[in-house]
Amino acid sequence: MNTPMHALAGAITEKFIEAAPEAAARALSAMATHEAILLLSPLKAQLVVSCLNPMEPSKAAAILRRLPLRQASYVLSRLAVPQAARVMQEFSGPYRERISGVLDPSFVKLLAESSNYAEGSAGAYMRTDFVAVRTETKLSQLVERLKNLPRKKLPQFCWVTDKDGVLRGVIRAAELAFYAPQSAAGSVMTETVAVRPEQTAQMFRKTFEDCACDTLPVTDEKGVLVGVLSVSAVAFEPQNKKPFWRKLAG
């Protein structure tokens, strides 16, 4: 029942998660699962992700099992890869098969392989909630897709792949306005440097510094885009990166 009290509880929960996701995760973990569901289920998916990422996998799995399957799969696919893999292992066999059936097969494969990623590797830090389009996609279609995203989820980069998911290039979202809407993504993309999931922090830190960027794509041995890695996830700033105004000043 949607009462004013429920609405108030939802608003408080939303602000709590935004301000302190780890503390919110601990508080919700201490509640009965059905109580946590009442607070979390009406919230936007990204808030639920922020709360479940630092939560104990067993509790996060219990919460996801109580959500509608489509909603649960959407949230699971946007968790940090190591957390998603741990949560997946907490599901019972039958439920794991059910949710795997609605997940992208490549994501299921990624979770199965993630146990091989060493702590501190690119694979352990990468996210899988990125925007990717095919080379033949019209920019007008990409813009419409971006319009449907929450403002806080608008990406800085849109990745371009071929029909097999192999990374071909990148488009800065801020530059979309400068291209003709009917242009194909492949015709305006620029080349990009990628890292592999098994690379160590020392290796991918050097890549960040060499390219003076704050986001890198992660590709597997076949060049297929499997995730994105940001400096905010690994708690360092590229030493060679200058603020935009300093670049202008030289």
BALOBA-1460 file (C-alpha; in Angstrom, 3 decimals):
// residues 250
<rec num="1" residu="m" x="0.000" y="0.000" z="0.000"/>
<rec num="2" residu="n" x="1.392" y="3.389" z="-1.008"/>
<rec num="3" residu="t" x="0.715" y="5.617" z="2.004"/>
<rec num="4" residu="p" x="2.253" y="8.993" z="2.928"/>
<rec num="5" residu="m" x="4.336" y="7.136" z="5.508"/>
<rec num="6" residu="h" x="5.708" y="4.775" z="2.836"/>
<rec num="7" residu="a" x="6.470" y="7.755" z="0.592"/>
<rec num="8" residu="l" x="8.332" y="9.462" z="3.434"/>
<rec num="9" residu="a" x="10.277" y="6.281" z="4.231"/>
<rec num="10" residu="g" x="11.216" y="5.961" z="0.559"/>
<rec num="11" residu="a" x="12.417" y="9.570" z="0.388"/>
<rec num="12" residu="i" x="14.521" y="9.124" z="3.524"/>
<rec num="13" residu="t" x="15.994" y="5.875" z="2.202"/>
<rec num="14" residu="e" x="16.842" y="7.541" z="-1.116"/>
<rec num="15" residu="k" x="18.680" y="10.410" z="0.605"/>
<rec num="16" residu="f" x="20.435" y="7.982" z="2.961"/>
<rec num="17" residu="i" x="21.753" y="5.852" z="0.078"/>
<rec num="18" residu="e" x="22.850" y="8.915" z="-1.902"/>
<rec num="19" residu="a" x="24.735" y="10.343" z="1.087"/>
<rec num="20" residu="a" x="26.234" y="7.165" z="2.547"/>
<rec num="21" residu="p" x="25.690" y="3.971" z="0.518"/>
<rec num="22" residu="e" x="27.884" y="1.792" z="2.754"/>
<rec num="23" residu="a" x="26.068" y="2.904" z="5.915"/>
<rec num="24" residu="a" x="22.736" y="2.402" z="4.153"/>
<rec num="25" residu="a" x="23.816" y="-1.101" z="3.147"/>
<rec num="26" residu="r" x="24.640" y="-1.943" z="6.763"/>
<rec num="27" residu="a" x="21.349" y="-0.533" z="8.025"/>
<rec num="28" residu="l" x="19.278" y="-2.405" z="5.464"/>
<rec num="29" residu="s" x="21.237" y="-5.607" z="6.100"/>
<rec num="30" residu="a" x="20.130" y="-5.462" z="9.725"/>
<rec num="31" residu="m" x="16.468" y="-5.430" z="8.671"/>
<rec num="32" residu="a" x="14.331" y="-8.383" z="7.766"/>
<rec num="33" residu="t" x="14.453" y="-8.988" z="4.014"/>
<rec num="34" residu="h" x="10.801" y="-8.094" z="3.492"/>
<rec num="35" residu="e" x="11.353" y="-4.774" z="5.302"/>
<rec num="36" residu="a" x="14.359" y="-3.958" z="3.129"/>
<rec num="37" residu="i" x="12.325" y="-4.806" z="0.022"/>
<rec num="38" residu="l" x="9.589" y="-2.344" z="1.026"/>
<rec num="39" residu="l" x="12.171" y="0.432" z="1.134"/>
<rec num="40" residu="l" x="14.242" y="-0.519" z="-1.903"/>
<rec num="41" residu="s" x="11.771" y="-1.803" z="-4.487"/>
<rec num="42" residu="p" x="10.250" y="1.639" z="-5.354"/>
<rec num="43" residu="l" x="13.680" y="3.261" z="-5.813"/>
<rec num="44" residu="k" x="15.529" y="3.815" z="-9.082"/>
<rec num="45" residu="a" x="17.771" y="0.949" z="-10.113"/>
<rec num="46" residu="q" x="20.980" y="2.952" z="-9.698"/>
<rec num="47" residu="l" x="20.176" y="3.657" z="-6.045"/>
<rec num="48" residu="v" x="19.533" y="-0.026" z="-5.435"/>
<rec num="49" residu="v" x="22.862" y="-0.814" z="-7.117"/>
<rec num="50" residu="s" x="24.660" y="1.725" z="-4.913"/>
<rec num="51" residu="c" x="23.219" y="0.050" z="-1.836"/>
<rec num="52" residu="l" x="23.757" y="-3.580" z="-2.867"/>
<rec num="53" residu="n" x="27.347" y="-3.131" z="-4.056"/>
<rec num="54" residu="p" x="28.810" y="-2.805" z="-0.519"/>
<rec num="55" residu="m" x="26.284" y="-5.212" z="1.050"/>
<rec num="56" residu="e" x="27.110" y="-8.727" z="2.187"/>
<rec num="57" residu="p" x="26.465" y="-10.969" z="-0.861"/>
<rec num="58" residu="s" x="24.109" y="-13.287" z="1.004"/>
<rec num="59" residu="k" x="21.838" y="-10.406" z="2.020"/>
<rec num="60" residu="a" x="22.040" y="-8.776" z="-1.415"/>
<rec num="61" residu="a" x="21.071" y="-12.113" z="-2.981"/>
<rec num="62" residu="a" x="18.123" y="-12.483" z="-0.598"/>
<rec num="63" residu="i" x="16.870" y="-9.027" z="-1.586"/>
<rec num="64" residu="l" x="17.272" y="-9.644" z="-5.317"/>
<rec num="65" residu="r" x="15.391" y="-12.958" z="-5.075"/>
<rec num="66" residu="r" x="12.378" y="-11.070" z="-3.740"/>
<rec num="67" residu="l" x="12.337" y="-8.570" z="-6.607"/>
<rec num="68" residu="p" x="10.605" y="-9.281" z="-9.943"/>
<rec num="69" residu="l" x="12.969" y="-11.312" z="-12.118"/>
<rec num="70" residu="r" x="13.472" y="-8.600" z="-14.729"/>
<rec num="71" residu="q" x="14.194" y="-5.979" z="-12.099"/>
<rec num="72" residu="a" x="16.561" y="-8.316" z="-10.271"/>
<rec num="73" residu="s" x="18.485" y="-9.133" z="-13.456"/>
<rec num="74" residu="y" x="18.739" y="-5.441" z="-14.353"/>
<rec num="75" residu="v" x="20.207" y="-4.585" z="-10.944"/>
<rec num="76" residu="l" x="22.518" y="-7.610" z="-10.898"/>
<rec num="77" residu="s" x="23.983" y="-6.734" z="-14.298"/>
<rec num="78" residu="r" x="24.909" y="-3.285" z="-13.014"/>
<rec num="79" residu="l" x="26.662" y="-4.344" z="-9.836"/>
<rec num="80" residu="a" x="30.442" y="-4.331" z="-9.748"/>
<rec num="81" residu="v" x="31.552" y="-7.546" z="-11.431"/>
<rec num="82" residu="p" x="33.135" y="-9.154" z="-8.319"/>
<rec num="83" residu="q" x="30.056" y="-8.376" z="-6.227"/>
<rec num="84" residu="a" x="27.704" y="-9.650" z="-8.947"/>
<rec num="85" residu="a" x="29.695" y="-12.896" z="-9.123"/>
<rec num="86" residu="r" x="29.531" y="-13.360" z="-5.350"/>
<rec num="87" residu="v" x="25.799" y="-12.638" z="-5.309"/>
<rec num="88" residu="m" x="25.226" y="-15.097" z="-8.152"/>
<rec num="89" residu="q" x="26.919" y="-17.821" z="-6.117"/>
<rec num="90" residu="e" x="24.511" y="-17.162" z="-3.238"/>
<rec num="91" residu="f" x="21.477" y="-17.983" z="-5.378"/>
<rec num="92" residu="s" x="20.058" y="-21.457" z="-5.314"/>
<rec num="93" residu="g" x="20.736" y="-23.568" z="-8.398"/>
<rec num="94" residu="p" x="17.193" y="-23.255" z="-9.834"/>
<rec num="95" residu="y" x="17.071" y="-19.476" z="-9.309"/>
<rec num="96" residu="r" x="20.566" y="-19.071" z="-10.788"/>
<rec num="97" residu="e" x="19.319" y="-20.835" z="-13.919"/>
<rec num="98" residu="r" x="16.214" y="-18.636" z="-14.060"/>
<rec num="99" residu="i" x="18.066" y="-15.351" z="-13.772"/>
<rec num="100" residu="s" x="20.803" y="-16.523" z="-16.139"/>
<rec num="101" residu="g" x="18.075" y="-17.086" z="-18.710"/>
<rec num="102" residu="v" x="17.194" y="-13.372" z="-18.799"/>
<rec num="103" residu="l" x="20.746" y="-12.027" z="-18.511"/>
<rec num="104" residu="d" x="22.966" y="-11.350" z="-21.495"/>
<rec num="105" residu="p" x="24.920" y="-14.600" z="-22.114"/>
<rec num="106" residu="s" x="28.174" y="-12.635" z="-22.321"/>
<rec num="107" residu="f" x="27.531" y="-11.231" z="-18.835"/>
<rec num="108" residu="v" x="26.850" y="-14.695" z="-17.433"/>
<rec num="109" residu="k" x="30.129" y="-15.845" z="-18.987"/>
<rec num="110" residu="l" x="31.907" y="-12.830" z="-17.504"/>
<rec num="111" residu="l" x="30.639" y="-13.667" z="-14.004"/>
<rec num="112" residu="a" x="31.779" y="-17.271" z="-14.378"/>
<rec num="113" residu="e" x="35.258" y="-16.099" z="-15.358"/>
<rec num="114" residu="s" x="35.523" y="-13.296" z="-12.811"/>
<rec num="115" residu="s" x="36.750" y="-15.637" z="-10.081"/>
<rec num="116" residu="n" x="39.980" y="-15.798" z="-12.077"/>
<rec num="117" residu="y" x="40.525" y="-12.038" z="-11.779"/>
<rec num="118" residu="a" x="43.128" y="-11.246" z="-9.157"/>
<rec num="119" residu="e" x="42.373" y="-8.701" z="-6.456"/>
<rec num="120" residu="g" x="43.313" y="-5.251" z="-7.719"/>
<rec num="121" residu="s" x="43.158" y="-6.259" z="-11.392"/>
<rec num="122" residu="a" x="41.242" y="-4.319" z="-14.032"/>
<rec num="123" residu="g" x="38.636" y="-7.093" z="-14.145"/>
<rec num="124" residu="a" x="38.014" y="-6.779" z="-10.425"/>
<rec num="125" residu="y" x="37.431" y="-3.028" z="-10.664"/>
<rec num="126" residu="m" x="35.556" y="-2.709" z="-13.952"/>
<rec num="127" residu="r" x="31.870" y="-1.877" z="-14.352"/>
<rec num="128" residu="t" x="29.519" y="-3.395" z="-16.895"/>
<rec num="129" residu="d" x="26.912" y="-0.600" z="-17.031"/>
<rec num="130" residu="f" x="28.203" y="1.151" z="-20.142"/>
<rec num="131" residu="v" x="26.571" y="2.407" z="-23.336"/>
<rec num="132" residu="a" x="27.710" y="0.629" z="-26.504"/>
<rec num="133" residu="v" x="26.346" y="0.863" z="-30.047"/>
<rec num="134" residu="r" x="27.156" y="-0.854" z="-33.318"/>
<rec num="135" residu="t" x="29.226" y="0.878" z="-35.997"/>
<rec num="136" residu="e" x="26.173" y="1.198" z="-38.263"/>
<rec num="137" residu="t" x="23.946" y="2.808" z="-35.585"/>
<rec num="138" residu="k" x="22.724" y="6.276" z="-36.542"/>
<rec num="139" residu="l" x="23.645" y="9.038" z="-34.123"/>
<rec num="140" residu="s" x="19.984" y="10.038" z="-33.922"/>
<rec num="141" residu="q" x="19.259" y="6.579" z="-32.493"/>
<rec num="142" residu="l" x="22.076" y="6.943" z="-29.974"/>
<rec num="143" residu="v" x="20.785" y="10.356" z="-28.862"/>
<rec num="144" residu="e" x="17.292" y="8.928" z="-28.331"/>
<rec num="145" residu="r" x="18.784" y="6.140" z="-26.249"/>
<rec num="146" residu="l" x="20.672" y="8.635" z="-24.102"/>
<rec num="147" residu="k" x="17.526" y="10.697" z="-23.591"/>
<rec num="148" residu="n" x="15.904" y="7.716" z="-21.881"/>
<rec num="149" residu="l" x="18.673" y="7.455" z="-19.284"/>
<rec num="150" residu="p" x="18.449" y="9.192" z="-15.890"/>
<rec num="151" residu="r" x="20.474" y="12.398" z="-15.859"/>
<rec num="152" residu="k" x="22.947" y="10.970" z="-13.352"/>
<rec num="153" residu="k" x="23.516" y="7.970" z="-15.638"/>
<rec num="154" residu="l" x="24.434" y="9.947" z="-18.751"/>
<rec num="155" residu="p" x="27.815" y="8.581" z="-19.835"/>
<rec num="156" residu="q" x="30.853" y="10.624" z="-20.751"/>
<rec num="157" residu="f" x="31.715" y="8.096" z="-23.461"/>
<rec num="158" residu="c" x="29.708" y="5.894" z="-25.821"/>
<rec num="159" residu="w" x="31.602" y="2.866" z="-27.051"/>
<rec num="160" residu="v" x="31.327" y="1.580" z="-30.610"/>
<rec num="161" residu="t" x="31.546" y="-2.126" z="-31.450"/>
<rec num="162" residu="d" x="31.058" y="-4.346" z="-34.464"/>
<rec num="163" residu="k" x="28.331" y="-6.974" z="-34.748"/>
<rec num="164" residu="d" x="30.403" y="-9.409" z="-32.668"/>
<rec num="165" residu="g" x="30.925" y="-6.967" z="-29.809"/>
<rec num="166" residu="v" x="34.552" y="-6.218" z="-30.720"/>
<rec num="167" residu="l" x="35.505" y="-2.695" z="-29.673"/>
<rec num="168" residu="r" x="36.126" y="-0.388" z="-32.635"/>
<rec num="169" residu="g" x="36.164" y="3.094" z="-31.158"/>
<rec num="170" residu="v" x="34.581" y="5.685" z="-28.889"/>
<rec num="171" residu="i" x="32.385" y="8.755" z="-29.183"/>
<rec num="172" residu="r" x="32.379" y="11.490" z="-26.544"/>
<rec num="173" residu="a" x="28.778" y="12.175" z="-25.607"/>
<rec num="174" residu="a" x="29.485" y="15.916" z="-25.421"/>
<rec num="175" residu="e" x="30.485" y="15.906" z="-29.110"/>
<rec num="176" residu="l" x="27.295" y="14.337" z="-30.455"/>
<rec num="177" residu="a" x="25.764" y="17.754" z="-31.116"/>
<rec num="178" residu="f" x="28.498" y="18.532" z="-33.645"/>
<rec num="179" residu="y" x="27.680" y="15.604" z="-35.963"/>
<rec num="180" residu="a" x="24.851" y="15.106" z="-38.434"/>
<rec num="181" residu="p" x="22.056" y="13.005" z="-36.846"/>
<rec num="182" residu="q" x="22.090" y="10.546" z="-39.765"/>
<rec num="183" residu="s" x="25.823" y="9.892" z="-39.471"/>
<rec num="184" residu="a" x="26.774" y="6.329" z="-38.539"/>
<rec num="185" residu="a" x="28.587" y="5.845" z="-35.251"/>
<rec num="186" residu="g" x="31.460" y="4.168" z="-37.056"/>
<rec num="187" residu="s" x="32.039" y="7.225" z="-39.233"/>
<rec num="188" residu="v" x="32.550" y="9.656" z="-36.341"/>
<rec num="189" residu="m" x="34.164" y="7.454" z="-33.700"/>
<rec num="190" residu="t" x="37.782" y="7.907" z="-32.688"/>
<rec num="191" residu="e" x="40.313" y="5.243" z="-31.784"/>
<rec num="192" residu="t" x="40.697" y="4.282" z="-28.150"/>
<rec num="193" residu="v" x="43.159" y="2.396" z="-25.984"/>
<rec num="194" residu="a" x="41.833" y="-0.619" z="-24.077"/>
<rec num="195" residu="v" x="43.080" y="-2.687" z="-21.158"/>
<rec num="196" residu="r" x="42.652" y="-6.374" z="-20.438"/>
<rec num="197" residu="p" x="40.804" y="-7.706" z="-17.355"/>
<rec num="198" residu="e" x="43.897" y="-9.475" z="-16.011"/>
<rec num="199" residu="q" x="46.101" y="-6.367" z="-16.069"/>
<rec num="200" residu="t" x="47.477" y="-5.262" z="-12.709"/>
<rec num="201" residu="a" x="46.988" y="-1.832" z="-11.165"/>
<rec num="202" residu="q" x="50.531" y="-0.852" z="-12.120"/>
<rec num="203" residu="m" x="49.852" y="-1.713" z="-15.762"/>
<rec num="204" residu="f" x="46.495" y="0.017" z="-16.163"/>
<rec num="205" residu="r" x="47.607" y="3.030" z="-14.132"/>
<rec num="206" residu="k" x="50.325" y="3.640" z="-16.711"/>
<rec num="207" residu="t" x="47.696" y="3.417" z="-19.467"/>
<rec num="208" residu="f" x="45.555" y="5.996" z="-17.682"/>
<rec num="209" residu="e" x="48.528" y="8.327" z="-17.374"/>
<rec num="210" residu="d" x="49.704" y="7.818" z="-20.948"/>
<rec num="211" residu="c" x="46.299" y="8.650" z="-22.417"/>
<rec num="212" residu="a" x="45.497" y="11.360" z="-19.804"/>
<rec num="213" residu="c" x="41.939" y="10.065" z="-19.503"/>
<rec num="214" residu="d" x="39.718" y="8.963" z="-16.640"/>
<rec num="215" residu="t" x="37.819" y="6.088" z="-18.282"/>
<rec num="216" residu="l" x="39.149" y="3.098" z="-20.211"/>
<rec num="217" residu="p" x="37.375" y="0.238" z="-21.970"/>
<rec num="218" residu="v" x="38.183" y="-3.328" z="-20.902"/>
<rec num="219" residu="t" x="38.306" y="-5.995" z="-23.612"/>
<rec num="220" residu="d" x="38.849" y="-9.739" z="-23.565"/>
<rec num="221" residu="e" x="41.404" y="-11.703" z="-25.583"/>
<rec num="222" residu="k" x="39.220" y="-11.399" z="-28.701"/>
<rec num="223" residu="g" x="38.814" y="-7.645" z="-28.350"/>
<rec num="224" residu="v" x="35.198" y="-7.913" z="-27.157"/>
<rec num="225" residu="l" x="34.138" y="-5.061" z="-24.892"/>
<rec num="226" residu="v" x="33.354" y="-6.535" z="-21.452"/>
<rec num="227" residu="g" x="33.511" y="-3.520" z="-19.135"/>
<rec num="228" residu="v" x="34.787" y="-0.035" z="-18.414"/>
<rec num="229" residu="l" x="37.329" y="1.056" z="-15.835"/>
<rec num="230" residu="s" x="37.311" y="4.505" z="-14.230"/>
<rec num="231" residu="v" x="39.913" y="6.205" z="-12.066"/>
<rec num="232" residu="s" x="37.258" y="6.843" z="-9.423"/>
<rec num="233" residu="a" x="36.889" y="3.075" z="-8.974"/>
<rec num="234" residu="v" x="40.581" y="2.582" z="-8.244"/>
<rec num="235" residu="a" x="41.107" y="5.695" z="-6.110"/>
<rec num="236" residu="f" x="43.867" y="7.450" z="-7.982"/>
<rec num="237" residu="e" x="44.172" y="10.340" z="-10.393"/>
<rec num="238" residu="p" x="46.347" y="10.067" z="-13.509"/>
<rec num="239" residu="q" x="49.433" y="12.146" z="-12.771"/>
<rec num="240" residu="n" x="49.612" y="13.520" z="-16.319"/>
<rec num="241" residu="k" x="45.999" y="14.594" z="-16.465"/>
<rec num="242" residu="k" x="45.427" y="18.355" z="-16.326"/>
<rec num="243" residu="p" x="42.138" y="20.123" z="-15.653"/>
<rec num="244" residu="f" x="40.567" y="21.447" z="-18.840"/>
<rec num="245" residu="w" x="41.292" y="25.095" z="-18.007"/>
<rec num="246" residu="r" x="44.987" y="24.283" z="-17.489"/>
<rec num="247" residu="k" x="45.132" y="22.584" z="-20.873"/>
<rec num="248" residu="l" x="43.821" y="25.789" z="-22.424"/>
<rec num="249" residu="a" x="46.414" y="27.809" z="-20.550"/>
<rec num="250" residu="g" x="49.158" y="25.406" z="-21.673"/>
